[in-house]
Amino acid sequence: MSEREIKVAIIGCGGIANGKHMPSLHKLSHVKLVAFCDLIEERAVKAAKQYGVPDAKVYTDYRELLKDRDIEVVHVCTPNRSHAEISIAALEAGKHVMCEKPMAKTAADARRMLDACRRTGKKLTIGYQGRQRPDSQYLKKVCEEGTLGEIYFAKAHAIRRRAVPTWGVFLNEFEQGGGPLIDIGTHALDLTLWMMDNYKPKYAVGSTYHKLADHKNAANAWGPWDPEKFTVEDSAFGFVVMENGATVILESSWALNTLQVGESRTTLCGTEGGADMQDGLRINGEKFGKLYTTRPDLQTGGADFYEGHSESEADREARLWIESVIHDREPVVKPEQALVVTEILEAIYKSAKSGEPYYFNK
């Protein structure tokens, strides 16, 4: 049975929209990209020509776009500062919303988004596509089956040796709210909490560093950064204790003198076994009085999520999101879950600034 047609609009036609959202949505035959909005009109025009229907509309003011009653779904791909403002307006205009990660710049804004979602009855999800990788999908099933037992210690990894994003507003604290912690640390934390199925933090301790940001002409994957514009941290680390006593360590950096690198990865330690993604997916445990380590084959099937063809995490994210709208199902990433991620990120920043632990529900 063919799916019904869905009319989708893109607000923010920059890097993440071009790199993930628009290409993936464009592959879905029942999705029609009918409107594009960007403060820089040329970006919206280019996006409309490349991905839009022949009569796609172009806007520079998202408020005008939201007046179109035919638009059913809106993807918000703007800097973090405007996530809440635009998402809430879209929900109130009767649209379902996919907002790029993180949910918002602040926890207060994220809570306002969740309130709007509940008030309007429209769907809201956040772009944590790391959940859709084959290793993530397999590990989630391992966790759900209880193979690891009670997961009481975990690490969320988001470490780069030298890969500072030098385009857009990534280095701008006002627009983004932070650096690697809110940019890539957010993916690792979402993945870890999802695996643990634990969204009740008790307190957090954090440290942030601005140690390499002032280096001029530094080696970097995307060319040297401008120290004058580098207003966010270059590294951030958090220690989070959950209400049930479980501990999560979050490590994030765009530039760290280490060879131990990896993004959107997790390490899990439970009462019955453990798992990590540092060198491919590895599951460890004990059987018949002996220790074992296994490496699941994620390429040739053997798992019920495998569909016999290659589907990227971005494509799978877009497909499942649109299917949740069509079939009125809960999205894969629930706004309540994304809110906790933002609350923990903010707690780490606040602890780093105050030098004291940050307690939730105080």
C-alpha positions as CSV (number, residue, x, y, z in Angstrom):
1,M,0.0,0.0,0.0
2,S,1.4,3.3,-1.0
3,E,1.8,6.1,1.6
4,R,-0.2,9.3,1.4
5,E,1.5,12.5,0.2
6,I,3.1,14.6,2.9
7,K,4.0,18.3,2.3
8,V,7.1,19.3,4.1
9,A,8.8,22.7,4.7
10,I,12.5,23.4,5.6
11,I,13.3,26.4,7.8
12,G,17.1,27.0,7.7
13,C,18.8,25.9,4.5
14,G,22.4,25.8,5.7
15,G,24.8,23.0,6.4
16,I,22.7,20.4,8.3
17,A,19.7,20.9,6.0
18,N,21.9,20.3,2.9
19,G,23.9,17.6,4.6
20,K,21.1,15.5,6.1
21,H,17.5,16.6,6.1
22,M,16.8,17.6,2.5
23,P,18.7,14.8,0.7
24,S,17.0,12.2,2.9
25,L,13.5,13.6,2.6
26,H,14.0,14.0,-1.2
27,K,14.4,10.2,-1.5
28,L,11.0,9.6,-0.1
29,S,8.5,9.5,-3.0
30,H,5.5,10.5,-0.9
31,V,7.3,13.5,0.6
32,K,6.9,16.8,-1.3
33,L,9.3,19.6,-0.3
34,V,7.0,22.6,-0.9
35,A,8.6,25.5,1.0
36,F,12.1,26.7,2.0
37,C,13.0,29.5,4.3
38,D,16.3,31.1,5.1
39,L,17.5,34.5,6.2
40,I,19.8,34.4,3.2
41,E,17.3,34.2,0.4
42,E,19.9,32.7,-2.1
43,R,20.2,29.7,0.1
44,A,16.5,29.1,0.1
45,V,16.3,29.6,-3.7
46,K,19.1,27.1,-4.3
47,A,17.5,24.5,-2.0
48,A,14.1,24.9,-3.7
49,K,15.7,24.4,-7.1
50,Q,17.6,21.3,-6.0
51,Y,15.1,19.6,-3.7
52,G,11.7,21.3,-4.1
53,V,8.6,20.6,-6.2
54,P,8.4,22.7,-9.4
55,D,6.3,25.4,-7.7
56,A,8.1,25.3,-4.3
57,K,7.9,28.6,-2.4
58,V,10.8,30.6,-1.0
59,Y,10.7,32.7,2.2
60,T,13.0,34.7,4.3
61,D,10.5,35.0,7.2
62,Y,9.4,31.7,8.8
63,R,6.2,33.3,10.0
64,E,5.0,33.8,6.5
65,L,5.8,30.2,5.6
66,L,3.8,28.9,8.6
67,K,0.6,30.6,7.3
68,D,0.5,27.9,4.5
69,R,-2.2,25.5,5.8
70,D,-1.2,22.8,3.3
71,I,2.2,22.3,5.0
72,E,1.9,19.4,7.4
73,V,5.5,18.9,8.6
74,V,8.3,21.5,9.3
75,H,12.0,20.7,9.7
76,V,13.8,23.3,11.9
77,C,17.5,23.4,10.8
78,T,18.5,26.8,12.3
79,P,21.1,27.7,14.9
80,N,20.3,26.5,18.5
81,R,19.2,29.9,19.7
82,S,16.0,29.9,17.5
83,H,15.1,26.2,17.8
84,A,12.4,26.9,20.5
85,E,11.0,30.1,18.9
86,I,10.5,28.5,15.5
87,S,9.4,25.0,16.7
88,I,6.8,26.4,19.1
89,A,5.4,28.7,16.4
90,A,5.2,25.8,13.9
91,L,3.5,23.6,16.5
92,E,1.0,26.3,17.2
93,A,0.4,26.7,13.5
94,G,-0.7,23.1,13.4
95,K,2.5,21.5,12.0
96,H,4.4,18.4,13.1
97,V,8.0,19.4,13.9
98,M,11.4,17.7,13.4
99,C,13.9,20.0,15.1
100,E,17.6,19.5,14.6
101,K,19.6,18.7,17.8
102,P,20.0,19.8,20.5
103,M,16.4,20.4,21.4
104,A,17.1,24.0,22.5
105,K,19.8,26.3,23.7
106,T,18.4,26.2,27.2
107,A,16.4,23.8,29.3
108,A,13.7,26.4,29.8
109,D,13.3,26.7,26.1
110,A,13.2,23.0,25.7
111,R,10.4,22.8,28.4
112,R,8.5,25.4,26.5
113,M,8.7,23.2,23.3
114,L,7.5,20.2,25.2
115,D,4.6,22.2,26.6
116,A,3.6,23.4,23.1
117,C,3.8,19.8,21.8
118,R,1.4,18.6,24.5
119,R,-0.9,21.6,24.2
120,T,-1.3,21.4,20.4
121,G,-1.3,17.6,20.1
122,K,1.2,17.8,17.3
123,K,4.3,15.6,17.0
124,L,7.7,16.9,18.0
125,T,11.0,15.0,17.6
126,I,14.7,15.9,17.7
127,G,17.4,15.0,15.2
128,Y,19.4,12.4,17.1
129,Q,20.1,10.1,14.1
130,G,22.9,8.2,15.9
131,R,20.1,5.9,17.2
132,Q,19.6,4.7,13.6
133,R,23.1,3.2,13.0
134,P,23.3,-0.6,12.7
135,D,25.5,-0.8,15.8
136,S,23.1,1.4,17.8
137,Q,20.1,-0.6,16.7
138,Y,21.7,-3.9,17.6
139,L,23.0,-2.7,21.0
140,K,19.5,-1.3,21.9
141,K,18.1,-4.8,21.4
142,V,20.8,-6.3,23.5
143,C,19.9,-3.9,26.3
144,E,16.2,-4.5,25.9
145,E,16.7,-8.2,26.2
146,G,18.6,-7.8,29.5
147,T,21.9,-9.2,28.3
148,L,23.8,-6.5,30.2
149,G,21.6,-6.7,33.2
150,E,21.3,-3.5,35.2
151,I,23.5,-0.8,33.5
152,Y,25.0,1.2,36.4
153,F,28.0,2.8,34.8
154,A,28.4,4.3,31.3
155,K,30.5,6.6,29.3
156,A,29.3,8.9,26.5
157,H,32.1,9.6,24.0
158,A,32.4,12.6,21.7
159,I,36.1,13.2,21.2
160,R,37.9,14.7,18.2
161,R,41.6,15.2,18.0
162,R,41.4,18.3,15.7
163,A,38.1,18.9,14.0
164,V,36.8,22.3,15.0
165,P,33.9,23.4,12.7
166,T,35.0,26.7,11.3
167,W,31.9,27.5,9.3
168,G,28.5,28.9,10.2
169,V,28.0,29.9,13.9
170,F,29.5,26.9,15.6
171,L,32.0,29.0,17.5
172,N,29.4,31.6,18.5
173,E,28.2,31.1,22.1
174,F,25.3,33.5,21.7
175,E,23.9,31.6,18.8
176,Q,24.7,28.0,19.9
177,G,24.9,28.1,23.7
178,G,28.2,26.2,23.8
179,G,30.7,24.3,21.8
180,P,31.5,20.6,21.5
181,L,29.3,19.6,24.6
182,I,26.1,20.9,23.0
183,D,27.2,20.1,19.5
184,I,28.5,16.5,19.5
185,G,28.4,15.6,23.2
186,T,24.6,15.8,22.9
187,H,24.6,12.9,20.4
188,A,26.7,10.7,22.7
189,L,24.6,11.5,25.7
190,D,21.3,10.8,23.9
191,L,22.6,7.5,22.7
192,T,23.8,6.5,26.2
193,L,20.6,7.5,28.1
194,W,18.5,5.7,25.4
195,M,20.5,2.5,25.9
196,M,20.1,2.7,29.6
197,D,16.5,3.8,29.4
198,N,17.3,6.1,32.3
199,Y,16.1,9.7,32.2
200,K,16.1,10.7,35.8
201,P,19.3,12.6,36.7
202,K,20.0,13.5,40.3
203,Y,23.1,15.8,40.0
204,A,25.9,16.7,37.7
205,V,29.5,18.0,38.0
206,G,31.1,19.6,35.0
207,S,34.3,21.1,33.7
208,T,34.8,23.1,30.5
209,Y,38.1,24.2,28.9
210,H,39.2,26.9,26.5
211,K,42.8,25.7,26.2
212,L,43.4,25.2,22.5
213,A,40.9,27.8,21.2
214,D,43.5,30.6,21.3
215,H,46.0,28.8,19.2
216,K,46.6,30.6,15.9
217,N,47.1,28.7,12.6
218,A,46.4,25.4,14.4
219,A,46.2,22.2,12.5
220,N,42.6,21.4,12.0
221,A,40.4,19.2,9.7
222,W,38.7,22.2,8.2
223,G,41.5,24.7,8.3
224,P,42.7,27.0,11.1
225,W,40.1,28.6,13.3
226,D,40.0,32.3,14.2
227,P,40.8,32.6,18.0
228,E,38.9,35.9,18.1
229,K,35.7,34.2,17.0
230,F,36.1,31.1,19.2
231,T,33.8,32.1,22.1
232,V,32.8,28.6,23.2
233,E,34.7,25.8,25.0
234,D,37.0,23.5,23.1
235,S,36.4,20.7,25.6
236,A,33.8,19.8,28.2
237,F,33.5,16.9,30.6
238,G,30.6,15.8,32.9
239,F,30.0,13.4,35.7
240,V,26.3,12.6,36.1
241,V,24.7,10.6,38.9
242,M,21.2,9.3,38.2
243,E,18.4,9.0,40.8
244,N,18.9,5.2,40.9
245,G,22.6,5.6,41.6
246,A,23.9,4.9,38.1
247,T,26.8,7.0,36.8
248,V,27.3,8.5,33.4
249,I,30.6,10.2,32.4
250,L,30.3,12.4,29.3
251,E,33.4,13.5,27.4
252,S,33.3,15.9,24.5
253,S,35.9,17.9,22.6
254,W,36.6,19.4,19.2
255,A,40.3,19.6,19.8
256,L,42.1,17.4,22.3
257,N,45.6,16.1,22.3
258,T,44.6,12.4,22.3
259,L,44.5,9.5,19.9
260,Q,41.5,8.0,21.7
261,V,38.8,9.5,19.4
262,G,35.2,8.7,18.5
263,E,31.8,10.4,18.3
264,S,28.3,9.4,19.1
265,R,29.6,6.3,20.9
266,T,28.8,4.7,24.2
267,T,30.3,2.3,26.7
268,L,27.9,0.4,29.0
269,C,28.7,-1.6,32.1
270,G,26.0,-3.8,33.6
271,T,25.5,-6.5,36.2
272,E,25.5,-9.2,33.6
273,G,27.7,-7.9,30.8
274,G,29.0,-4.8,29.1
275,A,29.4,-3.2,25.6
276,D,31.4,-0.6,23.9
277,M,31.6,1.1,20.5
278,Q,35.2,2.2,20.6
279,D,36.6,-0.4,18.2
280,G,33.4,-1.5,16.5
281,L,30.6,-2.9,18.6
282,R,31.8,-5.4,21.2
283,I,29.7,-7.2,23.8
284,N,31.4,-8.8,26.8
285,G,30.2,-11.0,29.6
286,E,30.6,-14.3,31.3
287,K,29.3,-17.8,30.4
288,F,30.0,-21.2,32.0
289,G,32.7,-19.7,34.3
290,K,34.5,-18.1,31.4
291,L,34.7,-14.5,30.1
292,Y,33.7,-13.8,26.5
293,T,33.8,-11.0,24.0
294,T,31.8,-11.0,20.8
295,R,31.7,-8.8,17.8
296,P,28.3,-8.9,16.0
297,D,28.3,-9.1,12.2
298,L,26.3,-6.0,11.3
299,Q,26.8,-6.3,7.6
300,T,25.2,-9.6,6.5
301,G,21.9,-9.7,8.3
302,G,21.3,-12.0,11.2
303,A,19.4,-9.3,13.1
304,D,15.7,-8.4,12.6
305,F,16.4,-4.8,11.9
306,Y,18.4,-5.6,8.8
307,E,16.3,-5.0,5.7
308,G,18.6,-6.4,3.0
309,H,19.7,-3.0,1.6
310,S,21.8,-0.1,2.6
311,E,20.0,2.7,4.4
312,S,22.0,5.5,6.0
313,E,21.2,6.6,9.5
314,A,19.9,9.9,8.1
315,D,17.7,8.2,5.6
316,R,16.3,5.9,8.2
317,E,15.7,8.8,10.6
318,A,13.7,10.7,7.9
319,R,11.7,7.6,6.8
320,L,10.7,6.6,10.3
321,W,9.8,10.2,11.3
322,I,7.5,10.6,8.3
323,E,6.0,7.2,8.9
324,S,5.2,8.3,12.5
325,V,3.3,11.2,11.1
326,I,1.4,9.2,8.5
327,H,0.5,6.4,10.9
328,D,0.1,8.5,14.0
329,R,2.8,6.7,16.0
330,E,5.2,8.1,18.6
331,P,8.4,9.3,17.0
332,V,11.6,7.4,17.7
333,V,13.1,10.3,19.6
334,K,10.5,11.5,22.1
335,P,10.6,15.2,23.1
336,E,10.6,14.1,26.8
337,Q,13.8,12.2,26.3
338,A,15.5,15.1,24.4
339,L,14.5,17.5,27.1
340,V,16.5,15.5,29.7
341,V,19.5,15.6,27.4
342,T,19.3,19.4,27.3
343,E,18.8,19.6,31.0
344,I,21.9,17.6,31.7
345,L,24.0,19.6,29.2
346,E,22.9,22.8,30.9
347,A,23.7,21.3,34.3
348,I,27.2,20.5,33.2
349,Y,27.7,24.1,31.9
350,K,26.3,25.5,35.1
351,S,28.4,23.3,37.3
352,A,31.6,24.2,35.3
353,K,30.8,27.9,35.8
354,S,29.9,27.7,39.5
355,G,32.5,25.1,40.5
356,E,29.8,23.3,42.4
357,P,27.6,20.2,41.7
358,Y,24.3,21.1,40.0
359,Y,21.3,19.3,41.6
360,F,18.2,18.6,39.6
361,N,14.7,18.9,41.3
362,K,16.1,21.2,44.0
